[in-house]
Amino acid sequence: MKKTFKMITITAAAALTLSFAGQQFASAATFKDLNNVQDKEKIIALQNSGLIKGISTYLFGPHMAISEAEGVQMIVNAMGLNLDLVRFIKEPKATDYFANASNSAWYSQALIIAAVNGLDLPTDLKPNQKLTREEFTYQLIHAIEISGQLPMVKPVVVEFKDQDQVKVDYSGSIQRALNYGVVQLDTNGKLNPKKEITRAEAAVEISNALAYLKAHPAPVAVNETLTAEQAVQLIKQAAGPDADLQIKIDPKSRMSRESFTYLLVHTLQTSGQLPMINVIPVEVKDENQMDISNSGAIQTAIALGFVTLDEAGNFNPKADITRTAGTAIVNKAVEFLKAHPAPEAVSEILTAEQAIQLIKEAVGSKADLQIKIDPKAEMTRESFTYLLVHTLQTSGQLPLLNLIPVEIKDNGKIDILNSGAIQTAISLKIVKLDANGNFNPKDGITRADATAMVSQVHEILKGFANH
């Protein structure tokens, strides 16, 4: 069965429009219930910019406490967060992220946007529960910071009388909010962190945050080197939040061009989003500088137009990758995926042709894969395992091993010529026996199983390279 990919987008206009359930927009008229509200000019300015609406044509309800759902909606729209570049393997639901949410409620889309964009919301969030001042302030500051719109500062600690009432997890964000001027203490020097936040107070905080951003634009960071953590976030734009990104390095470490390209291609392949193509390797002048286990992914990226060589024919694999370059590669991947419908499901049985492409990713595009069967023939577990191990051995990438054969319950079903490669694969933990000790050699191998084996090979080769 084929996977269905759903591209979900919202327009820029929708991203800048705040709506509460059943509320109407007072576009030109001034709210009539703000006469005695402090900082009413800020609320009116937000209304005129289209960022807030009233509970009726002319009423804002400034003294009403806002709910969790309303707070998320306000923050999502104020920050212009959306799903424009995100692809989903299946259409997301609010309940995928929040157990207490409703998928048909007015707030469901806002919760999905918040979750996908990384807002730090509790999974047991109760949409109708009222928000406290500390909770809303924390969520607002966190949203601004993860969106990359706020320059990093070292806050000056502000002492206030009810500081001991602030939840420890929120204290850092509260201090930064005080430094940014997003929140102020009352006349008694208190923050009142546990008090329910009103619509007027939330609107004023948003106004103060936007004013701070306007006065203190974040430095342009397009030429900074991507960290592993930032790279994962970029790749999720192309692969979707459901894709499994496994990265076993320090999230703060710098990414190279080859490591970023490998992670992107590998993630798209393992999530079943890339078609199997017959990659014709191109000459890369500095290919000898690449890790051999990355070369297949890089050749794939070149073939699909995600990356290009420089004028001298070099890929510059060890060069740091900048945010600009990483974003450009991801955007090309997104355009490719839009133009090419989802390929076969990961549970399909691999053909010989598809198996070769996967193995090339693990062992390098120049490895000599000799297979004398119909390229459309389905691959079994034993034939794929043999081809993978044999290719690694003939290309000199596996060291000599002192194998201690393990008992395989269905060993009698394995072709004798394949048994050595299978024992090698088991020894290296490329494959495992099932719960009954069987290898199931004649079963067809699925894309998911084969990709898992290739991923293990990649890790093994990296381990050998480091010793």
SULRAUR-V460347 format. One record per residue. RES is the residue in one letter. SS is DSSP state (helix for helix, strand for strand, loop for the rest). PHI is phi in degrees with one decimal (999 if undefined). Layout:
res:RES ss:SS phi:PHI
res:RES ss:SS phi:PHI
This chain:
res:M ss:loop phi:999
res:K ss:loop phi:-85.1
res:K ss:loop phi:-76.5
res:T ss:loop phi:-106.4
res:F ss:loop phi:-98.7
res:K ss:strand phi:-120.8
res:M ss:strand phi:-94.9
res:I ss:loop phi:-109.2
res:T ss:loop phi:-134.0
res:I ss:loop phi:-129.6
res:T ss:loop phi:-74.4
res:A ss:helix phi:-61.0
res:A ss:helix phi:-64.4
res:A ss:helix phi:-66.4
res:A ss:helix phi:-68.6
res:L ss:loop phi:-106.9
res:T ss:loop phi:-114.7
res:L ss:loop phi:-99.0
res:S ss:loop phi:-136.3
res:F ss:loop phi:-105.0
res:A ss:loop phi:-58.5
res:G ss:loop phi:73.3
res:Q ss:loop phi:-91.3
res:Q ss:loop phi:-113.1
res:F ss:loop phi:-93.3
res:A ss:loop phi:-98.1
res:S ss:loop phi:-74.6
res:A ss:loop phi:-108.6
res:A ss:loop phi:-79.7
res:T ss:loop phi:-85.1
res:F ss:loop phi:-57.5
res:K ss:loop phi:-92.3
res:D ss:loop phi:-115.1
res:L ss:loop phi:-111.8
res:N ss:loop phi:-56.3
res:N ss:loop phi:-106.3
res:V ss:loop phi:-95.9
res:Q ss:loop phi:-65.1
res:D ss:loop phi:61.2
res:K ss:helix phi:-62.5
res:E ss:helix phi:-61.7
res:K ss:helix phi:-66.9
res:I ss:helix phi:-67.5
res:I ss:helix phi:-63.4
res:A ss:helix phi:-62.6
res:L ss:helix phi:-65.7
res:Q ss:helix phi:-62.0
res:N ss:helix phi:-66.1
res:S ss:loop phi:-83.7
res:G ss:loop phi:86.7
res:L ss:loop phi:-90.9
res:I ss:loop phi:-138.4
res:K ss:loop phi:-131.1
res:G ss:loop phi:-96.7
res:I ss:loop phi:-81.4
res:S ss:loop phi:-145.3
res:T ss:loop phi:-58.4
res:Y ss:loop phi:-121.5
res:L ss:loop phi:-109.6
res:F ss:loop phi:-99.6
res:G ss:loop phi:68.3
res:P ss:loop phi:-62.5
res:H ss:loop phi:-95.8
res:M ss:loop phi:-79.9
res:A ss:strand phi:-73.1
res:I ss:loop phi:-96.0
res:S ss:strand phi:-89.5
res:E ss:helix phi:-55.5
res:A ss:helix phi:-64.5
res:E ss:helix phi:-64.6
res:G ss:helix phi:-62.5
res:V ss:helix phi:-62.0
res:Q ss:helix phi:-59.4
res:M ss:helix phi:-61.5
res:I ss:helix phi:-68.8
res:V ss:helix phi:-56.1
res:N ss:helix phi:-75.0
res:A ss:helix phi:-62.9
res:M ss:loop phi:-88.0
res:G ss:loop phi:66.4
res:L ss:loop phi:-75.1
res:N ss:loop phi:-155.9
res:L ss:loop phi:-119.3
res:D ss:loop phi:-57.8
res:L ss:loop phi:-104.1
res:V ss:loop phi:-98.6
res:R ss:strand phi:-110.9
res:F ss:strand phi:-114.0
res:I ss:loop phi:-67.2
res:K ss:loop phi:-137.0
res:E ss:loop phi:-61.9
res:P ss:loop phi:-76.4
res:K ss:loop phi:-125.5
res:A ss:helix phi:-59.7
res:T ss:helix phi:-71.9
res:D ss:helix phi:-65.9
res:Y ss:loop phi:-113.0
res:F ss:loop phi:-133.1
res:A ss:loop phi:-63.2
res:N ss:loop phi:-94.0
res:A ss:loop phi:-82.2
res:S ss:loop phi:-115.2
res:N ss:loop phi:-79.0
res:S ss:loop phi:-108.7
res:A ss:loop phi:-76.9
res:W ss:loop phi:-61.5
res:Y ss:loop phi:-91.8
res:S ss:helix phi:-59.5
res:Q ss:helix phi:-65.2
res:A ss:helix phi:-63.2
res:L ss:helix phi:-65.2
res:I ss:helix phi:-62.6
res:I ss:helix phi:-60.2
res:A ss:helix phi:-61.6
res:A ss:helix phi:-66.1
res:V ss:helix phi:-66.4
res:N ss:loop phi:-85.6
res:G ss:loop phi:86.4
res:L ss:loop phi:-65.2
res:D ss:loop phi:-84.9
res:L ss:loop phi:-111.9
res:P ss:loop phi:-69.3
res:T ss:loop phi:-66.8
res:D ss:loop phi:-96.1
res:L ss:loop phi:-50.9
res:K ss:loop phi:-109.0
res:P ss:loop phi:-52.0
res:N ss:loop phi:-93.2
res:Q ss:loop phi:-75.7
res:K ss:strand phi:-72.5
res:L ss:loop phi:-90.8
res:T ss:strand phi:-90.9
res:R ss:helix phi:-61.4
res:E ss:helix phi:-69.1
res:E ss:helix phi:-65.9
res:F ss:helix phi:-64.2
res:T ss:helix phi:-61.8
res:Y ss:helix phi:-59.3
res:Q ss:helix phi:-63.9
res:L ss:helix phi:-65.8
res:I ss:helix phi:-63.3
res:H ss:helix phi:-60.4
res:A ss:helix phi:-62.5
res:I ss:helix phi:-64.0
res:E ss:helix phi:-71.7
res:I ss:helix phi:-73.5
res:S ss:loop phi:-79.0
res:G ss:loop phi:75.3
res:Q ss:loop phi:-97.3
res:L ss:loop phi:-121.5
res:P ss:loop phi:-66.9
res:M ss:loop phi:-73.2
res:V ss:loop phi:-132.9
res:K ss:loop phi:-101.5
res:P ss:loop phi:-67.0
res:V ss:loop phi:-83.9
res:V ss:loop phi:-64.5
res:V ss:loop phi:-104.9
res:E ss:loop phi:-86.1
res:F ss:loop phi:-142.6
res:K ss:loop phi:-64.7
res:D ss:loop phi:-106.1
res:Q ss:helix phi:-60.3
res:D ss:helix phi:-70.4
res:Q ss:helix phi:-88.3
res:V ss:loop phi:-77.6
res:K ss:loop phi:-60.0
res:V ss:helix phi:-54.8
res:D ss:helix phi:-63.3
res:Y ss:helix phi:-97.5
res:S ss:helix phi:-60.4
res:G ss:helix phi:-63.7
res:S ss:helix phi:-65.4
res:I ss:helix phi:-63.4
res:Q ss:helix phi:-62.0
res:R ss:helix phi:-68.0
res:A ss:helix phi:-62.2
res:L ss:helix phi:-66.4
res:N ss:helix phi:-65.7
res:Y ss:helix phi:-76.3
res:G ss:loop phi:80.2
res:V ss:loop phi:-71.7
res:V ss:loop phi:-125.2
res:Q ss:loop phi:-129.5
res:L ss:loop phi:-80.0
res:D ss:loop phi:-78.6
res:T ss:loop phi:-65.8
res:N ss:loop phi:-97.2
res:G ss:loop phi:75.7
res:K ss:loop phi:-114.1
res:L ss:loop phi:-94.7
res:N ss:loop phi:56.7
res:P ss:loop phi:-64.5
res:K ss:loop phi:-89.7
res:K ss:loop phi:-73.8
res:E ss:strand phi:-63.9
res:I ss:loop phi:-88.5
res:T ss:strand phi:-88.1
res:R ss:helix phi:-61.0
res:A ss:helix phi:-63.6
res:E ss:helix phi:-64.7
res:A ss:helix phi:-64.8
res:A ss:helix phi:-63.7
res:V ss:helix phi:-66.3
res:E ss:helix phi:-59.5
res:I ss:helix phi:-63.1
res:S ss:helix phi:-60.7
res:N ss:helix phi:-63.9
res:A ss:helix phi:-65.2
res:L ss:helix phi:-65.8
res:A ss:helix phi:-65.5
res:Y ss:helix phi:-63.9
res:L ss:helix phi:-61.7
res:K ss:helix phi:-64.9
res:A ss:helix phi:-81.9
res:H ss:loop phi:-131.5
res:P ss:loop phi:-62.5
res:A ss:loop phi:-65.2
res:P ss:loop phi:-61.5
res:V ss:loop phi:-64.0
res:A ss:loop phi:-117.4
res:V ss:loop phi:-65.8
res:N ss:loop phi:-99.1
res:E ss:loop phi:-72.8
res:T ss:strand phi:-76.8
res:L ss:loop phi:-68.3
res:T ss:strand phi:-88.1
res:A ss:helix phi:-59.9
res:E ss:helix phi:-62.3
res:Q ss:helix phi:-66.8
res:A ss:helix phi:-61.9
res:V ss:helix phi:-60.9
res:Q ss:helix phi:-64.0
res:L ss:helix phi:-64.1
res:I ss:helix phi:-65.6
res:K ss:helix phi:-62.3
res:Q ss:helix phi:-62.8
res:A ss:helix phi:-85.4
res:A ss:helix phi:-85.9
res:G ss:loop phi:91.3
res:P ss:loop phi:-67.3
res:D ss:loop phi:-82.3
res:A ss:loop phi:-69.3
res:D ss:loop phi:-94.2
res:L ss:loop phi:-98.4
res:Q ss:loop phi:-107.2
res:I ss:loop phi:-138.2
res:K ss:loop phi:-107.2
res:I ss:loop phi:-123.9
res:D ss:loop phi:-56.5
res:P ss:loop phi:-60.2
res:K ss:loop phi:-92.5
res:S ss:loop phi:-70.9
res:R ss:strand phi:-78.2
res:M ss:loop phi:-97.6
res:S ss:strand phi:-93.1
res:R ss:helix phi:-62.2
res:E ss:helix phi:-72.6
res:S ss:helix phi:-68.6
res:F ss:helix phi:-67.9
res:T ss:helix phi:-64.2
res:Y ss:helix phi:-61.1
res:L ss:helix phi:-61.7
res:L ss:helix phi:-64.1
res:V ss:helix phi:-64.6
res:H ss:helix phi:-61.8
res:T ss:helix phi:-65.0
res:L ss:helix phi:-65.4
res:Q ss:helix phi:-71.1
res:T ss:helix phi:-69.9
res:S ss:loop phi:-91.8
res:G ss:loop phi:72.4
res:Q ss:loop phi:-100.8
res:L ss:loop phi:-104.2
res:P ss:loop phi:-71.4
res:M ss:loop phi:-75.9
res:I ss:loop phi:-121.9
res:N ss:loop phi:-88.1
res:V ss:loop phi:-76.3
res:I ss:loop phi:-97.5
res:P ss:loop phi:-57.4
res:V ss:loop phi:-98.9
res:E ss:loop phi:-75.3
res:V ss:loop phi:-115.8
res:K ss:loop phi:-58.5
res:D ss:loop phi:-106.5
res:E ss:helix phi:-61.7
res:N ss:helix phi:-67.7
res:Q ss:helix phi:-88.5
res:M ss:loop phi:-85.0
res:D ss:loop phi:-67.7
res:I ss:helix phi:-58.7
res:S ss:helix phi:-75.2
res:N ss:helix phi:-97.0
res:S ss:helix phi:-64.2
res:G ss:helix phi:-63.5
res:A ss:helix phi:-65.1
res:I ss:helix phi:-68.0
res:Q ss:helix phi:-62.8
res:T ss:helix phi:-63.0
res:A ss:helix phi:-63.2
res:I ss:helix phi:-66.5
res:A ss:helix phi:-63.0
res:L ss:loop phi:-87.7
res:G ss:loop phi:82.8
res:F ss:loop phi:-71.6
res:V ss:loop phi:-132.6
res:T ss:loop phi:-133.0
res:L ss:loop phi:-84.6
res:D ss:loop phi:-78.3
res:E ss:loop phi:-61.3
res:A ss:loop phi:-88.4
res:G ss:loop phi:85.1
res:N ss:loop phi:-98.7
res:F ss:loop phi:-97.9
res:N ss:loop phi:56.4
res:P ss:loop phi:-62.8
res:K ss:loop phi:-88.3
res:A ss:loop phi:-68.7
res:D ss:strand phi:-62.4
res:I ss:loop phi:-103.9
res:T ss:strand phi:-88.5
res:R ss:helix phi:-60.5
res:T ss:helix phi:-61.3
res:A ss:helix phi:-66.4
res:G ss:helix phi:-63.0
res:T ss:helix phi:-64.2
res:A ss:helix phi:-62.5
res:I ss:helix phi:-64.8
res:V ss:helix phi:-63.6
res:N ss:helix phi:-61.9
res:K ss:helix phi:-67.1
res:A ss:helix phi:-64.9
res:V ss:helix phi:-61.5
res:E ss:helix phi:-64.2
res:F ss:helix phi:-63.3
res:L ss:helix phi:-66.8
res:K ss:helix phi:-64.7
res:A ss:helix phi:-80.6
res:H ss:loop phi:-123.4
res:P ss:loop phi:-55.7
res:A ss:loop phi:-55.3
res:P ss:loop phi:-74.3
res:E ss:loop phi:-59.5
res:A ss:loop phi:-64.9
res:V ss:loop phi:-67.7
res:S ss:loop phi:-90.1
res:E ss:loop phi:-69.1
res:I ss:strand phi:-82.7
res:L ss:loop phi:-70.0
res:T ss:strand phi:-88.7
res:A ss:helix phi:-59.8
res:E ss:helix phi:-63.2
res:Q ss:helix phi:-67.1
res:A ss:helix phi:-62.2
res:I ss:helix phi:-61.0
res:Q ss:helix phi:-63.7
res:L ss:helix phi:-65.0
res:I ss:helix phi:-66.7
res:K ss:helix phi:-61.6
res:E ss:helix phi:-64.1
res:A ss:helix phi:-77.1
res:V ss:helix phi:-104.7
res:G ss:loop phi:106.3
res:S ss:loop phi:-67.9
res:K ss:loop phi:-95.2
res:A ss:loop phi:-64.6
res:D ss:loop phi:-90.2
res:L ss:loop phi:-100.5
res:Q ss:loop phi:-108.2
res:I ss:loop phi:-137.4
res:K ss:loop phi:-109.4
res:I ss:loop phi:-124.2
res:D ss:loop phi:-55.2
res:P ss:loop phi:-61.1
res:K ss:loop phi:-92.5
res:A ss:loop phi:-67.5
res:E ss:strand phi:-75.3
res:M ss:loop phi:-93.1
res:T ss:strand phi:-92.1
res:R ss:helix phi:-62.1
res:E ss:helix phi:-73.0
res:S ss:helix phi:-68.4
res:F ss:helix phi:-68.2
res:T ss:helix phi:-61.8
res:Y ss:helix phi:-61.3
res:L ss:helix phi:-62.3
res:L ss:helix phi:-65.3
res:V ss:helix phi:-67.2
res:H ss:helix phi:-60.6
res:T ss:helix phi:-66.5
res:L ss:helix phi:-63.0
res:Q ss:helix phi:-70.7
res:T ss:helix phi:-69.1
res:S ss:loop phi:-91.4
res:G ss:loop phi:74.5
res:Q ss:loop phi:-98.0
res:L ss:loop phi:-108.6
res:P ss:loop phi:-73.7
res:L ss:loop phi:-69.3
res:L ss:loop phi:-117.1
res:N ss:loop phi:-92.6
res:L ss:loop phi:-78.4
res:I ss:loop phi:-111.0
res:P ss:loop phi:-57.0
res:V ss:loop phi:-100.3
res:E ss:loop phi:-76.9
res:I ss:loop phi:-115.1
res:K ss:loop phi:-59.5
res:D ss:loop phi:-104.9
res:N ss:helix phi:-58.1
res:G ss:helix phi:-65.3
res:K ss:helix phi:-90.5
res:I ss:loop phi:-87.7
res:D ss:loop phi:-62.4
res:I ss:helix phi:-57.3
res:L ss:helix phi:-71.0
res:N ss:helix phi:-98.2
res:S ss:helix phi:-63.5
res:G ss:helix phi:-63.8
res:A ss:helix phi:-64.7
res:I ss:helix phi:-68.3
res:Q ss:helix phi:-62.5
res:T ss:helix phi:-62.2
res:A ss:helix phi:-63.3
res:I ss:helix phi:-67.9
res:S ss:helix phi:-61.1
res:L ss:loop phi:-86.1
res:K ss:loop phi:64.7
res:I ss:loop phi:-72.2
res:V ss:loop phi:-131.3
res:K ss:loop phi:-130.9
res:L ss:loop phi:-80.9
res:D ss:loop phi:-78.1
res:A ss:loop phi:-62.6
res:N ss:loop phi:-96.7
res:G ss:loop phi:83.2
res:N ss:loop phi:-98.0
res:F ss:loop phi:-97.1
res:N ss:loop phi:56.7
res:P ss:loop phi:-63.0
res:K ss:loop phi:-91.1
res:D ss:loop phi:-69.5
res:G ss:strand phi:-67.5
res:I ss:loop phi:-96.5
res:T ss:strand phi:-85.9
res:R ss:helix phi:-59.3
res:A ss:helix phi:-62.2
res:D ss:helix phi:-64.8
res:A ss:helix phi:-64.5
res:T ss:helix phi:-65.2
res:A ss:helix phi:-63.3
res:M ss:helix phi:-65.4
res:V ss:helix phi:-63.9
res:S ss:helix phi:-62.0
res:Q ss:helix phi:-65.4
res:V ss:helix phi:-60.1
res:H ss:helix phi:-58.2
res:E ss:helix phi:-65.9
res:I ss:helix phi:-63.1
res:L ss:helix phi:-66.2
res:K ss:helix phi:-64.7
res:G ss:helix phi:-64.0
res:F ss:helix phi:-63.4
res:A ss:helix phi:-66.3
res:N ss:loop phi:-87.6
res:H ss:loop phi:-116.2
